[in-house]
């Protein structure tokens, strides 16, 4: 999380909305450990990583939707999920993310 704070501060100073996705659980083999975080601003700029590139595109889509709706949500990506396979999570495990808008 610390590695994305400078970007979050810069975006917030510019008046941008920001959502943060965090890995909250990993089952089996996962690309990143719980606590890994990624921030997305309303322009689609990204800081950090929750999967080393496997599902970041799908997470950006979820984060942008969350910035529009204001709703927090938990999402899951795993090899057996059709959507997860489509976005490239092929490590064989499952990752659970919590995505929320930052509300200062």
C-alpha contacts under 8 A as a table, 3 or more apart, distances in Angstrom:
res1	aa1	res2	aa2	distance
1	X	4	X	5.67
1	X	5	X	6.82
1	X	35	X	7.26
1	X	36	X	6.42
1	X	37	X	5.32
1	X	38	X	7.56
1	X	48	X	7.73
2	X	5	X	5.34
3	X	6	X	7.12
3	X	48	X	6.91
4	X	7	X	5.45
4	X	8	X	6.26
4	X	37	X	7.81
4	X	38	X	7.14
4	X	39	X	6.87
4	X	47	X	5.61
4	X	48	X	5.76
5	X	8	X	4.99
5	X	9	X	6.02
6	X	9	X	5.12
6	X	10	X	6.16
7	X	10	X	5.07
7	X	11	X	6.10
7	X	47	X	6.66
8	X	11	X	5.15
8	X	12	X	6.02
8	X	18	X	7.20
8	X	39	X	7.14
9	X	12	X	5.17
9	X	13	X	6.05
10	X	13	X	5.15
10	X	14	X	6.35
11	X	14	X	5.08
11	X	15	X	6.43
11	X	16	X	5.23
11	X	17	X	7.54
11	X	18	X	7.46
11	X	41	X	7.08
12	X	15	X	4.94
12	X	16	X	5.24
12	X	17	X	6.83
12	X	18	X	7.40
13	X	16	X	7.48
16	X	41	X	6.34
16	X	42	X	6.29
17	X	41	X	5.64
17	X	42	X	5.41
17	X	67	X	6.95
17	X	101	X	7.65
17	X	102	X	7.45
18	X	39	X	6.70
18	X	40	X	5.65
18	X	41	X	4.33
18	X	42	X	6.26
18	X	67	X	7.16
18	X	101	X	5.91
18	X	102	X	5.68
19	X	39	X	5.69
19	X	40	X	5.35
19	X	41	X	6.36
19	X	63	X	5.78
19	X	64	X	7.65
19	X	66	X	7.33
19	X	67	X	6.49
19	X	99	X	6.83
19	X	100	X	5.43
19	X	101	X	4.02
19	X	102	X	5.50
20	X	37	X	6.88
20	X	38	X	5.72
20	X	39	X	4.42
20	X	40	X	6.42
20	X	63	X	7.41
20	X	99	X	5.58
20	X	100	X	5.58
20	X	101	X	6.26
20	X	102	X	6.81
21	X	37	X	5.58
21	X	38	X	5.21
21	X	39	X	6.30
21	X	50	X	7.42
21	X	59	X	7.57
21	X	63	X	7.50
21	X	97	X	6.26
21	X	98	X	5.56
21	X	99	X	4.16
21	X	100	X	6.59
22	X	34	X	7.36
22	X	35	X	5.92
22	X	36	X	5.67
22	X	37	X	4.40
22	X	38	X	6.55
22	X	50	X	6.76
22	X	97	X	5.33
22	X	98	X	5.38
22	X	99	X	6.46
23	X	26	X	7.54
23	X	32	X	7.59
23	X	33	X	6.80
23	X	34	X	4.62
23	X	35	X	5.36
23	X	36	X	5.40
23	X	37	X	6.47
23	X	50	X	6.24
23	X	95	X	6.86
23	X	96	X	5.88
23	X	97	X	4.51
23	X	98	X	6.62
24	X	34	X	4.94
24	X	35	X	6.32
24	X	95	X	7.78
24	X	96	X	5.67
24	X	97	X	5.45
24	X	98	X	6.52
25	X	33	X	7.68
25	X	34	X	5.46
25	X	95	X	5.93
25	X	96	X	5.11
25	X	97	X	7.19
26	X	29	X	7.37
26	X	30	X	5.93
26	X	33	X	6.88
26	X	34	X	6.72
26	X	93	X	7.16
26	X	94	X	5.74
26	X	95	X	4.56
26	X	96	X	6.29
27	X	30	X	6.99
27	X	93	X	5.55
27	X	94	X	5.04
27	X	95	X	6.40
28	X	92	X	6.97
28	X	93	X	4.42
28	X	94	X	6.50
29	X	91	X	6.08
29	X	92	X	5.90
29	X	93	X	4.35
29	X	94	X	7.27
30	X	33	X	7.05
30	X	51	X	7.69
30	X	91	X	6.37
30	X	92	X	7.50
30	X	93	X	5.27
30	X	94	X	6.48
30	X	95	X	6.47
31	X	50	X	7.81
31	X	51	X	5.09
31	X	52	X	6.20
31	X	91	X	7.10
32	X	36	X	6.36
32	X	50	X	6.03
32	X	51	X	5.39
32	X	52	X	6.94
33	X	36	X	5.94
36	X	49	X	6.80
36	X	50	X	5.50
37	X	48	X	6.00
37	X	49	X	5.85
37	X	50	X	5.51
38	X	46	X	6.97
38	X	47	X	5.61
38	X	48	X	4.33
38	X	49	X	4.85
38	X	50	X	5.91
39	X	46	X	5.68
39	X	47	X	5.18
39	X	48	X	6.43
40	X	43	X	7.94
40	X	44	X	5.84
40	X	45	X	5.57
40	X	46	X	4.67
40	X	47	X	6.62
40	X	60	X	6.50
40	X	63	X	6.53
40	X	64	X	7.51
41	X	44	X	5.38
41	X	45	X	5.45
41	X	46	X	6.82
41	X	64	X	7.71
42	X	45	X	7.43
42	X	64	X	6.32
42	X	67	X	6.92
44	X	60	X	6.77
44	X	64	X	7.13
46	X	60	X	7.77
49	X	52	X	5.76
49	X	53	X	7.05
49	X	56	X	7.10
50	X	53	X	7.69
50	X	55	X	7.80
50	X	56	X	6.99
51	X	54	X	5.39
51	X	55	X	6.12
51	X	56	X	6.72
52	X	56	X	7.78
53	X	56	X	5.37
53	X	57	X	7.91
54	X	87	X	6.57
54	X	88	X	5.09
54	X	89	X	5.12
54	X	90	X	7.85
55	X	58	X	5.45
55	X	59	X	6.28
55	X	77	X	7.73
55	X	84	X	7.27
55	X	87	X	5.49
55	X	88	X	6.32
55	X	89	X	6.31
56	X	59	X	4.95
56	X	60	X	6.14
57	X	60	X	5.19
57	X	61	X	6.49
57	X	87	X	7.33
58	X	61	X	5.12
58	X	62	X	6.34
58	X	87	X	6.69
59	X	62	X	5.00
59	X	63	X	5.98
60	X	63	X	5.00
60	X	64	X	6.08
61	X	64	X	5.30
61	X	65	X	6.32
62	X	65	X	5.15
62	X	66	X	6.17
62	X	99	X	7.86
63	X	66	X	4.95
63	X	67	X	6.20
63	X	99	X	6.63
63	X	100	X	7.45
63	X	101	X	7.80
64	X	67	X	5.06
64	X	68	X	6.47
65	X	68	X	5.10
65	X	69	X	6.24
66	X	69	X	5.08
66	X	70	X	5.20
66	X	71	X	5.48
66	X	72	X	6.56
66	X	99	X	7.72
66	X	100	X	6.78
66	X	101	X	6.59
67	X	70	X	5.38
67	X	71	X	7.78
67	X	101	X	5.98
70	X	100	X	7.71
70	X	101	X	6.39
71	X	100	X	6.98
71	X	101	X	7.65
72	X	98	X	7.45
72	X	99	X	5.80
72	X	100	X	4.50
72	X	101	X	6.93
73	X	98	X	5.84
73	X	99	X	5.56
73	X	100	X	6.69
74	X	96	X	6.91
74	X	97	X	5.52
74	X	98	X	4.40
74	X	99	X	6.26
75	X	96	X	5.83
75	X	97	X	5.27
75	X	98	X	6.44
75	X	99	X	7.71
76	X	94	X	6.94
76	X	95	X	5.71
76	X	96	X	4.46
76	X	97	X	6.22
77	X	81	X	6.61
77	X	83	X	7.54
77	X	84	X	4.86
77	X	89	X	7.10
77	X	94	X	5.58
77	X	95	X	5.41
77	X	96	X	6.59
78	X	81	X	5.39
78	X	84	X	5.46
78	X	85	X	7.09
78	X	89	X	6.26
78	X	90	X	7.74
78	X	92	X	6.99
78	X	93	X	5.72
78	X	94	X	3.99
78	X	95	X	6.32
79	X	82	X	7.67
79	X	84	X	6.14
79	X	85	X	5.47
79	X	89	X	5.84
79	X	90	X	5.54
79	X	91	X	7.10
79	X	92	X	5.32
79	X	93	X	6.33
79	X	94	X	6.76
80	X	84	X	7.46
80	X	85	X	7.03
81	X	84	X	5.12
81	X	85	X	6.14
82	X	85	X	5.29
82	X	86	X	6.24
83	X	86	X	5.02
83	X	87	X	6.47
84	X	87	X	5.20
84	X	88	X	6.32
84	X	89	X	5.69
85	X	88	X	5.00
85	X	89	X	5.46
85	X	90	X	6.54
86	X	89	X	7.81
89	X	92	X	7.48
90	X	93	X	7.76
